[in-house]
Amino acid sequence: MRAGEAMEQGLRDCCRSVRIGKILIQRDEDTSKPKLFYDKLPKDISERWVLLLDPMFATGGSATMAVDVLKSKGVPEDRILFLNLIASPEGVTGFAKRFPRLRVVTAFVDQGLDEKNYIVPGLGDFGDRFYTL
């Protein structure tokens, strides 16, 4: 939800009959740890391919939690595609070690992470930018 919804219309334009589920995970800015707030997924999600959308892929903590939610609903790891716009090398490396059978598709791998675990140079908070412009 939120930042991932910025990618949703493009998905709907491309795949008109796609079913949409929602997972809201936000990173605590002080600890950089993810927190799950909400999930609502199609009842038959375990039988589907899943496109996990998140424009920013920094530490991979939120993505990891989202994949854990999907796997807890019976989705096989190799049926999840994680789509994002900007990634950090650290996030990609750690995520690939944790989920070796899951595919990641990104538009750009940026320089890295800063001391607050934000992507450098990055774009700032994608959700804030998308919803306040």
KEKE-3310 file (N, C-alpha, C; in steps of 0.2 Angstrom, whole numbers, plus 5000, padded with zeros to 4 digits):
npx = (5004:5001:5016:5018:5006:5008:5013:5003:4993:4999:5001:4988:4984:4992:4988:4973:4964:4970:4970:4970:4979:4983:4996:5002:5016:5027:5042:5051:5057:5067:5073:5074:5068:5055:5037:5022:5006:4994:4985:4977:4972:4969:4958:4962:4976:4987:4987:4991:5002:5012:5014:5024:5024:5034:5041:5054:5068:5077:5084:5078:5071:5057:5052:5056:5048:5035:5036:5037:5024:5016:5021:5017:5003:5003:5009:5021:5039:5045:5035:5033:5036:5046:5044:5052:5058:5070:5084:5095:5112:5115:5103:5098:5107:5107:5093:5093:5100:5092:5080:5082:5076:5067:5062:5069:5065:5071:5073:5084:5099:5105:5118:5121:5118:5114:5119:5107:5100:5094:5092:5105:5110:5096:5078:5072:5058:5047:5033:5029:5033:5025:5012:5011:5013)
npy = (4994:5012:5018:5008:5008:5018:5012:5004:5008:5007:4994:4989:4995:4988:4974:4970:4962:4959:4954:4963:4964:4969:4975:4983:4989:4998:5006:5009:5024:5027:5014:5007:4996:4985:4986:4978:4983:4980:4968:4962:4950:4941:4927:4915:4917:4908:4900:4908:4918:4931:4948:4958:4974:4988:5004:5008:5000:4997:4993:4980:4976:4978:4972:4959:4956:4957:4946:4936:4937:4933:4920:4914:4913:4903:4905:4900:4903:4904:4909:4922:4938:4952:4968:4984:5001:5008:5002:4997:4991:4984:4980:4971:4961:4955:4951:4942:4932:4928:4924:4914:4909:4918:4931:4947:4962:4977:4994:5002:5001:5009:5019:5015:5014:5026:5032:5032:5021:5025:5025:5031:5041:5042:5046:5051:5050:5040:5038:5050:5059:5055:5056:5070:5078)
npz = (5000:4999:4995:4985:4978:4969:4958:4954:4945:4932:4932:4931:4919:4910:4913:4913:4920:4932:4949:4964:4979:4996:5006:5020:5025:5036:5038:5053:5057:5066:5070:5058:5056:5049:5051:5051:5047:5040:5030:5016:5006:4990:4992:4985:4984:4985:4974:4964:4953:4960:4960:4968:4972:4975:4975:4980:4986:4998:5012:5011:5021:5023:5011:5014:5025:5018:5009:5018:5023:5012:5009:5021:5018:5009:4997:4985:4985:4973:4964:4966:4960:4963:4960:4957:4957:4961:4968:4981:4982:4994:4998:4988:4988:5001:5001:4990:4995:5006:4999:4988:4976:4972:4961:4957:4949:4944:4940:4942:4950:4964:4972:4985:5003:5016:5032:5039:5033:5020:5003:4993:4979:4979:4981:4991:5002:4994:4994:5001:4991:4980:4984:4988:4978)
capx = (5000:5005:5021:5017:5001:5011:5015:4997:4989:5003:5000:4981:4984:4995:4985:4967:4960:4974:4967:4975:4979:4986:5000:5005:5022:5031:5049:5052:5063:5073:5076:5075:5064:5048:5031:5016:5000:4988:4986:4971:4975:4964:4958:4966:4983:4992:4987:4992:5008:5011:5019:5025:5026:5037:5046:5060:5071:5083:5088:5075:5067:5049:5051:5056:5042:5030:5037:5035:5017:5014:5023:5012:4997:5004:5012:5028:5044:5047:5029:5033:5041:5047:5046:5054:5061:5076:5086:5102:5116:5115:5096:5097:5112:5104:5087:5094:5103:5087:5075:5086:5071:5062:5065:5068:5065:5072:5075:5090:5103:5109:5125:5121:5113:5117:5119:5100:5098:5091:5096:5109:5107:5089:5073:5068:5052:5043:5026:5028:5033:5020:5005:5010:5014)
capy = (5000:5018:5019:5003:5010:5022:5007:5000:5010:5005:4986:4988:4997:4982:4968:4973:4957:4957:4954:4967:4963:4975:4974:4989:4988:5004:5006:5013:5028:5027:5008:5005:4989:4985:4984:4976:4986:4978:4964:4959:4947:4937:4921:4910:4919:4903:4897:4913:4922:4937:4953:4962:4981:4993:5008:5009:4994:5000:4987:4974:4973:4978:4967:4953:4955:4956:4940:4931:4937:4930:4913:4912:4912:4898:4907:4898:4908:4905:4912:4929:4943:4958:4974:4990:5006:5010:4997:4997:4985:4980:4977:4966:4956:4952:4948:4936:4926:4925:4921:4913:4907:4924:4935:4954:4966:4984:4998:5005:5000:5016:5019:5012:5016:5031:5030:5030:5016:5027:5025:5036:5047:5041:5051:5053:5045:5039:5039:5057:5063:5053:5059:5077:5083)
capz = (5000:4999:4989:4980:4974:4964:4953:4953:4939:4927:4932:4929:4912:4907:4915:4915:4924:4938:4956:4968:4986:4999:5012:5022:5030:5036:5041:5058:5055:5071:5070:5051:5056:5047:5055:5047:5049:5037:5024:5013:5000:4988:4995:4981:4982:4985:4968:4959:4953:4964:4958:4974:4970:4980:4971:4983:4989:5002:5016:5010:5027:5022:5006:5017:5028:5013:5006:5023:5023:5006:5010:5026:5014:5005:4990:4984:4984:4965:4961:4968:4957:4966:4955:4960:4953:4963:4973:4984:4981:5000:4999:4983:4990:5007:4999:4986:5000:5010:4995:4981:4971:4971:4956:4958:4943:4946:4934:4943:4957:4965:4975:4992:5008:5020:5039:5041:5028:5015:4997:4991:4981:4980:4979:4997:5004:4988:4996:5002:4985:4976:4987:4990:4972)
cpx = (5004:5010:5020:5011:5003:5012:5008:4993:4992:5002:4993:4980:4987:4991:4978:4963:4964:4970:4973:4974:4983:4990:5003:5010:5025:5037:5049:5058:5069:5076:5078:5071:5057:5043:5025:5010:4994:4990:4979:4973:4969:4964:4962:4973:4988:4992:4989:5000:5007:5017:5019:5028:5029:5042:5053:5062:5078:5086:5085:5071:5059:5048:5051:5050:5036:5030:5035:5027:5014:5015:5018:5005:4997:5007:5019:5033:5045:5041:5028:5038:5041:5049:5047:5057:5068:5078:5093:5105:5115:5108:5095:5101:5109:5097:5088:5097:5097:5081:5078:5082:5066:5066:5064:5069:5066:5074:5082:5093:5107:5115:5125:5116:5117:5117:5112:5096:5093:5095:5099:5111:5099:5085:5070:5063:5048:5036:5025:5028:5027:5013:5005:5011:5008)
cpy = (5006:5019:5014:5004:5015:5018:5003:5001:5007:4997:4985:4990:4991:4976:4969:4968:4955:4958:4958:4965:4968:4973:4981:4988:4995:5003:5011:5018:5028:5020:5005:4998:4990:4983:4983:4979:4983:4973:4962:4957:4943:4930:4915:4912:4914:4899:4902:4915:4928:4942:4958:4969:4985:4997:5008:5002:4995:4994:4980:4972:4973:4973:4960:4951:4953:4949:4935:4931:4932:4922:4910:4910:4907:4899:4904:4903:4910:4907:4919:4933:4950:4964:4980:4995:5007:5005:4999:4991:4980:4976:4971:4960:4952:4948:4942:4930:4923:4921:4919:4911:4912:4928:4942:4957:4973:4988:5001:5003:5006:5014:5015:5015:5021:5028:5029:5025:5019:5027:5031:5036:5047:5046:5053:5048:5045:5041:5046:5061:5061:5057:5066:5081:5084)
cpz = (5000:4993:4984:4976:4969:4957:4950:4946:4933:4926:4929:4921:4908:4907:4918:4920:4931:4944:4960:4976:4989:5005:5014:5027:5030:5040:5047:5057:5060:5071:5063:5051:5053:5052:5050:5051:5046:5031:5022:5006:4997:4991:4992:4980:4981:4978:4962:4959:4956:4961:4964:4971:4976:4976:4974:4987:4992:5006:5014:5016:5026:5016:5009:5021:5024:5011:5012:5024:5018:5007:5016:5024:5009:4998:4990:4982:4976:4961:4963:4964:4961:4961:4959:4955:4954:4969:4976:4983:4988:5000:4994:4985:4996:5005:4995:4990:5004:5005:4988:4975:4969:4966:4957:4951:4946:4940:4935:4950:4958:4969:4981:4997:5013:5027:5042:5037:5023:5009:4995:4983:4982:4978:4985:4998:4997:4989:4997:4996:4980:4978:4988:4984:4969)
residu = (MET:ARG:ALA:GLY:GLU:ALA:MET:GLU:GLN:GLY:LEU:ARG:ASP:CYS:CYS:ARG:SER:VAL:ARG:ILE:GLY:LYS:ILE:LEU:ILE:GLN:ARG:ASP:GLU:ASP:THR:SER:LYS:PRO:LYS:LEU:PHE:TYR:ASP:LYS:LEU:PRO:LYS:ASP:ILE:SER:GLU:ARG:TRP:VAL:LEU:LEU:LEU:ASP:PRO:MET:PHE:ALA:THR:GLY:GLY:SER:ALA:THR:MET:ALA:VAL:ASP:VAL:LEU:LYS:SER:LYS:GLY:VAL:PRO:GLU:ASP:ARG:ILE:LEU:PHE:LEU:ASN:LEU:ILE:ALA:SER:PRO:GLU:GLY:VAL:THR:GLY:PHE:ALA:LYS:ARG:PHE:PRO:ARG:LEU:ARG:VAL:VAL:THR:ALA:PHE:VAL:ASP:GLN:GLY:LEU:ASP:GLU:LYS:ASN:TYR:ILE:VAL:PRO:GLY:LEU:GLY:ASP:PHE:GLY:ASP:ARG:PHE:TYR:THR:LEU)
# end
